[in-house]
Amino acid sequence: MKNAFDLIVFGATGFTGRLVAERLLGTYGVGGAINWAIAGRNLDKLAATRRDIGAPQALPLLRADASDAAALAALVPRARVVLSTVGPYQSYGEPLVRACAQAGTDYVDLCGEPAWMARMIAQYDAPARDSGARIVFSCGFDSIPFDLGVLFLQDEAMRRFGAPLTRVRGRVRVLKGSFSGGTIASALASIEAASRDPDEARLMTDPFALTPGFRGPAQPEGESAAYDDAARSWTAPFVMAAINTKNIHRTNALRGHPWGRDFVYDERMLTGDGERGKRRARALARNSRLQAALLGWGPTRELLRRTVLPKPGQGPTREQRESGRYEVDFIGDTAKGQRLRAIVEGDRDPGYGSTCKLVSESALCLGGEIDRSMTRGGVWTAGAAMGLPLLHRLQQRAGLRFTVED
């Protein structure tokens, strides 16, 4: 039966998938206004997830393997939106994206793998346009706070100045918590793919990798320590910048370049003013370069997989997730030199506590608030597909706070 469910959580037996299911249960219950189900390849493990999160037997369990095209083709027409937590997406994600694009079913995920996303845009944007499916990647910590943070700042600039900000800086001020094991596994898979294929390596370093047919101006480098006069602080490389910057340029392109075709954006971590901030920035930059060199070596990646990555079902405790938080400053300038600042704050750790709220509300916003007269079928970013309606929803329901700093 088509659209029997408002939402299907695919991959609910993994740690992040289970957190998403637990969050949906605690916020919306079962059998209420949101009709949802959990899906995966093993019904016994799905039943264990349902029991572990305290859900009633009424929560439906749906079996489908990520590699079984026929099962996925039967699954996705039953939902308005499918939410996937099954990564690395370059290893497991394409069959589900294909099924949704063909069936006209909306799709969201947590992907932070730009080379894979570029391939999916090339292959499935046209089929999704034809079917009406809205495919939206990167609906977790990468890249919602950054994508919507820039959108929020630009919207306020248009109200105040009547002109967009042609230069925006994203500056991570506070980051307390951990990245998810899925994010780390995806990063390792991306590095491994880039080591095998020069085209993959080029896409990883191209700020316009997700804007086919468009190239903007040169963007700031993000690998060294640098003093930022606008932030009045030393800065160091930020690990998620490689994916966030690409998504933000795609948002600008998909919206018709309202921020200009010469828009410049970069992301860094603030390390503080003075000599101490300078030393910390330089140390972090050195560590970043060393990590990149080590991760380029196959044995190092394999060692990390065996000894560092969380095993299936593992992750931080509830106390650790709830004690984390993050804060990102956005500083923008118009072509005339008018300046505006905004802050985005999240009330949980980025990799798990906040991400499970961000992706679940993104899915419900896409399926319930954004009709196809607003956003047609195709491969989108959250900022372009849902924009301010999602921003308002996340402020109300997901612990994000967007404020202008006057």
N, C-alpha and C positions, 0 to 999 in steps of 0.2 A: 504494500500500500504506500503510495507516494506521500512523503512528508508525514509519516506516522509520528515522527519525533521532531521537535524543534532543534535538538542538538544531540549528536552522538560524539562521545569522547573516545577516540581511537587510540589504543595504547594505554588503557587505564590500569594495567597491572604493573607498569613501571613506576618509579618513585614519583616523578613529576605528574604523570597521568593520575596516579592515586590522589595526589594533593589537589588536582583540579576537580576530581570527582568529590572529594571530601568538602571542598569549598562550595561546589554547586549544591551539595546536600545541605550544608549548614545555612546557606543563603536562601535557597529556593525550595528545599525539601523534595519529596517525590510525590507525584500526583497532584501538584499544585499548578501554578500559572505556567511553569516551564515543564514541558514533557521531554525528558532526556533519557539516554541510555548509555551504557558503557560497552565498548567493543574491544576485542583482541583475538589472539589466535587460540587461546586455551580457556575453555569454559570453566574448568576447575579453578584456575587462577583468578578468573573474573569473579567467580563466586566468593573466593577468599578475599578479594578486594572489597566486594560488597559487604561482607561480614566485618572486615577490619575497620571500615569507615563508619559502621553502625547503620548502614542503609537497610531499609525493609526489603523483603522478598519482591515487592512490587517494582523495584528498580530493574528494568530489563537488561539481560545479558545477551550480547550478539557476537557470534563467532565469525571472524574473518582474518585470514593471514595477510600480512602486508605484501606478500609475493604472489598471492592467489588472485589473478585478474578477474576470474569469474565470480569469486566470493565478493570482491570489492564492488564489482558492477551490480551485484544484487543488493549490497548493503547501502550504498550511497544514495539511491533514490528515495530511501526511507526517511531521510533527514533533510531539513532545511539547511543545516550547517553541519559540517564535520570538522571537529577539532582534533588535530593530530599532534601527539607528543612522541611519535616514533622516529627517533633519529639514531645515528646521523642520517639526515634526509637524503644525502647523495648516495647512501647505501640502501635505504629502505623506502624513500618517499615517493618516487616517481609513479608507481602504479596507482597510488591513491589519488595523486594530483590528476593523473590521466582520467581515472574513473569519474572524479568530480567534474572535470572540464567537459567530458562527454555527456554526463547526465544532467548538467545544469544545476548541480548542487554546490552551494557556497562552501568555502574551505578556509580555515585559518590554521597556522602552526607557529612554532617557535624558532624557525630556521634562522641561522646566522651564517649560512654557507653561500657566499656571493657567487661563486663560479657555478654552483648547481642552480641557484636562482636565475642566473643569466640564461642557462640552458632551458629552464622551464618557461621563462618568458618567451624565448624564441620558438619553443615547440607548442606551447599550450595557450598563449594569449589569443590567437585566432580561434581555436576551437571553443575556448571559454566565451569569447564574444558571441559566437554563433549560438551556443547553448544557453547563455545568460548566467553561467557560473561566475561568481566573484571569488577569485583566488587571492588570498592575502597572506603573505609570508611575514615573519619577524614580529609577532604580536606578543612578545615577552619583554624582558628588560632590554634586550636588543630586538626592536629599536623604538618601542613606544614612548618612553619618557623623552627621548631625543627628537624623534620625528614630530611628536605633538608639542614638545617644548618650542621648537622653531616655529611651528604653525601658530602657536599661541602668541609668541613674540611678534610675529609678522602681522597677525590680525590686530594686535594692539597698536602697532606702528601705523597701520593704515588708518585707524581711528584717530590717532593723535597727530600724525604728520601728513596724512593723505598720500604717503609714498612708502614703498617697501624698503626693507633693510637689505642693502646689496652685499653686506659683509656681516656674518654672524659667527661668533665664537661660542662653542659649547665647552664649559669648564667644569669638570667633576670636582666638587669641593669635599664631599663626604661619601665614602663607600664602605659601609660596615656590613659584612656578610660575605657570602661565597657565590661564585658562579656555579651553575649546575654542572653535574657530571656530564650531562648531555651536551652542554656548551663546550666543555673541554674535549669531549670525544669528537664533536663536529669540527673543532679547530684542528685537532690532530689529523682527521680524515682530509680536511682541506689542504693542510700542509703536505700530506703524503701525495695527494693528487697533483699539487703544484710541482712537487719534486720529480714527478714522472712526465709532466706535460707542460711545455713552455707557455702554451696558450692559457692554461689554468693559472700559471704564475703571473702572467700579464693581467688577467682579470682581477686577481687578488689585489694588485697595486693600482688599478685604474679607478679613479673616483667616479667615472661615468660608465662603469661596467654594466649598470642596470638601466641605462638610458639609450637603448639602441637607436642610432640615427642622429644622436645629438652629442656634441662635445662642447663643454663650457671652457672657461679660462683655466689656466694653471691654478692648482690649489696649494695651500701651504703644506710643507713637509711636516710629518708628525713623529719623526724618529729621534730627534735630539732634545736636549734640554734647552729651554728658551725662556727669556723673561717676557711677560705679557704686560705691556703698559696699561691696556684697558682693564685687566683684572688686578693689576698691581701685585703681581705674584710671579714667582718662578713656576714653570710648568714642565711636565714630563709626558712621555707618550701614554696614551690611554688604549688599553688592549682592545676595546670594542669599536674603536674609531673606524677600523677598516670596513666594518659592515654598516655602522650607523650613517656614516657620511654618504655611502652609496644609496641607501634608502632615502635619505633626505633630498639628494639631487633627483632621485626618481619621483619623489612627491612633487617637487617643483615642476618637473617635466610633465607629469600626468595632469597637473592642474593648469597647464598652459603657460608655465613660466611667469606666474604673477610676481615672483621675487626678482625677475630679470633673467635674461640669458647669460648674464655675466656674474651671477650669484656665486659668492665664495663662502665656504663653510669649513671649519675644522673643529676637532675635539682634542682636548688635552686634560691631564690631571693637574690640579693646583697643588703645589708643594710648599707654599709660603714665601713671604718676602725675606729679604736679608740673606746673609751668608748661609744660614742653616737651610733655608729653602733652596738656595742655589746648589748646595752640596747634595741635598736629597734628590733634586731634579736630575743632577748629573749621575748619581748612583742608579736611579731608576732607569735612566736612558741606557746606561751601560748594561744593566741587568736585562733590559728588553732586547738589546742586540745580542747578548750572550744566549738568552733563551731561544731567540730566532735561529741562531747558528746551531745550537744543540738539537732543536726540534727538526732541523733539516736533515738530521742523521737518523736513519731508520732504527738502529738499536736503541737510541734514546726514546723514540716514540713507543717502541714495544715495551721498554722498561716502565714507562709511565702507565701504559695500559695495564700492566700486571700488578704494579705496586701503588699507584697513586689514585687512579680513577675509582670512584665509588662503584662497588659491585651492584648488580641488579637488586633493586629494592632498598639500597642504602642512600643515606643523605643526612643532612643536619637534623638535630632534634627540633621539636616544636619551639622550645625556649630559644634556641639559636636563631630559628627563622623569625620569630616574633621580636627578638631584640635587635635585629639588623635594621638598617635604614640607608637611604642615600639622598644626596642633594646635588643638583646640577645647576650651575649658573649659565645663563645665556645672555650674551652682550652683543648688541647689533647696532650698526651704523647705516644711515641712509647715504645716498650719493652726495648730499649736502652737508654731511657730517653730524646730523642729529643722532643722538645716542639713546638707546633704550635697553634696560636690563630686566630680566625675569628669572625666577627661581622655580624649579620643579623639585618637589620633595616626595619621596616614597617612604611608607611607614613600616616596611618589612625588609628582610634581606633581599637583594636583587635577584639571585638565581632561583630561589624557590618560593619564599613567602609572597613576594610581590608578583613574580611572574605568573603564578597560578591564578591570581586575581585578574591580572591584565589580560591574559589570553582567554579566560572564560567570559569576561565582560566584552571583549572584542567580538567573540563569536556571537553572543546574544545581541549585541548592538547591530552587527552586520545582518543577522537574520531577522531581527525584530523591528529595527528602527530605520534602516537604510533600504528604501525600496529601489527598484530598478529604474525608476524615472530619475533618481538622484545619482545612482552609480550603476552603470550597465555592466554586462559581463566582461571579463578580462582579468589579467593579472595586475594586482594593485599593491600599493602600500597602505598601511592603516591611515596615515595622514591624508592621502588622496581619496581613499574609499569612504572613510567615515568621518574624518576631520573633527570639527568642533562638537558634533553630537557625541562622539566617543569621548572626547576630552571631558565634557560635562558629566557623562556617565561614570568615568573613572574617578572624578572628584567626589561624586556622590556615593560610590559603591566600592571603590578599589583602593582607597587610602592614598591617592595621589593628590597633591596640592600644587596648583599653578598660581603664582602671584607675580605682579609687576613690582619691581623695586624702584620706588620714586626717590 
